[in-house]
Amino acid sequence: METRWAVLALVVVVTAVMMVRGIVAVQNGELGTVGRQLGVGAIVLTFGIALVRYWDQVGR
């Protein structure tokens, strides 16, 4: 497996785990945790997609 796709897979797994944690927090009524999971999850997903997209240009 090419490294860039392994990175994308890892980012997707981390984002999915954070989404599950957000769902559990909603069920428990913990709105602060929900907001934190959404914010950090969005940042991780955006960074991961950008990293994969510009993989060849990183490190030049």
C-alpha positions in Angstrom: 0.0 0.0 0.0 1.3 3.4 -0.9 2.1 5.6 2.1 -0.3 8.4 1.1 -3.3 5.9 1.1 -2.2 4.5 4.5 -2.2 8.1 5.8 -5.7 8.7 4.4 -6.9 5.4 5.9 -5.6 6.4 9.3 -7.2 9.8 9.1 -10.5 8.2 8.2 -10.3 5.8 11.1 -9.4 8.6 13.6 -12.3 10.8 12.2 -14.7 7.8 12.5 -13.7 7.2 16.1 -14.2 10.9 16.9 -17.6 10.8 15.3 -18.6 7.8 17.5 -17.4 9.7 20.5 -19.5 12.7 19.5 -22.6 10.5 19.1 -22.1 9.1 22.5 -21.6 12.6 24.0 -24.9 13.7 22.3 -26.7 10.8 24.0 -25.2 11.8 27.4 -26.1 15.4 26.9 -22.4 16.6 26.9 -22.6 19.5 24.4 -19.0 20.7 25.2 -17.6 17.3 24.2 -19.8 17.3 21.0 -18.4 20.6 19.9 -14.8 19.6 20.7 -15.2 16.3 18.7 -16.7 18.1 15.8 -14.0 20.8 15.7 -11.0 18.5 16.1 -12.5 15.9 13.8 -13.0 18.5 11.1 -9.4 19.8 11.5 -7.9 16.3 11.4 -10.0 15.3 8.3 -9.2 18.5 6.5 -5.5 18.2 7.2 -5.4 14.6 6.2 -7.2 15.2 2.9 -4.9 18.1 2.1 -1.9 16.0 2.9 -2.9 13.3 0.6 -3.9 15.7 -2.1 -0.5 17.6 -2.1 1.6 14.6 -1.1 4.1 15.0 -4.0 4.7 18.6 -3.2 5.3 18.2 0.6 8.9 18.0 1.5 10.4 19.5 -1.6 
